[in-house]
Amino acid sequence: MTDTQSKELKVRDKKELTSPAEQTKPGRVFTPDVDIFETEKEITLLADMPGVKSDDFDIDLRDNTLTIVGEAESFENPGAQDIMTEYESGKYYRQFTLSEFVDQEKIDARLNDGVLRLTLPKVEKARPKKISVQAA
């Protein structure tokens, strides 16, 4: 496969969460696709959650576990008749275990065009340091 072919847009179906846990609300639960990037100063997590409004997120951090929950509402008009539906509404759910290297007090969350961006700054002691050598 050439570089051009590997960069083509590939449509992926939403992955439904298969969990042994019982739900208290009916409906489908999806696992959002996530990309994670790291620099010397921070970790950035991008979660693809189309249809979720900023008010419909619940981001929780406890016991070093970061939980992201978002609910995408249906776009249906109550008076409209379905002709074809490919968009699946439901809840998104994903969990991550954070290390002691993340400054949990400074985590930032932003939503832009259906993509949730979490910025997880590293604590000062976890950042790489350049040590210079002095001539004697």
Rosetta blueprint (number, residue, H / E / L):
1 M L
2 T L
3 D H
4 T H
5 Q H
6 S H
7 K L
8 E L
9 L L
10 K L
11 V L
12 R L
13 D L
14 K L
15 K E
16 E E
17 L L
18 T L
19 S L
20 P L
21 A L
22 E L
23 Q L
24 T L
25 K L
26 P L
27 G L
28 R L
29 V E
30 F E
31 T E
32 P L
33 D L
34 V E
35 D E
36 I E
37 F E
38 E E
39 T L
40 E L
41 K L
42 E E
43 I E
44 T E
45 L E
46 L E
47 A E
48 D E
49 M L
50 P L
51 G L
52 V E
53 K E
54 S E
55 D E
56 D E
57 F E
58 D E
59 I E
60 D E
61 L E
62 R E
63 D L
64 N L
65 T E
66 L E
67 T E
68 I E
69 V E
70 G E
71 E E
72 A E
73 E L
74 S L
75 F L
76 E L
77 N L
78 P L
79 G L
80 A L
81 Q L
82 D L
83 I L
84 M L
85 T L
86 E L
87 Y L
88 E L
89 S L
90 G E
91 K E
92 Y E
93 Y E
94 R E
95 Q E
96 F E
97 T E
98 L L
99 S L
100 E L
101 F L
102 V E
103 D L
104 Q H
105 E H
106 K H
107 I L
108 D E
109 A E
110 R E
111 L E
112 N E
113 D L
114 G L
115 V E
116 L E
117 R E
118 L E
119 T E
120 L E
121 P E
122 K E
123 V L
124 E H
125 K H
126 A H
127 R L
128 P L
129 K L
130 K L
131 I L
132 S L
133 V L
134 Q L
135 A L
136 A L
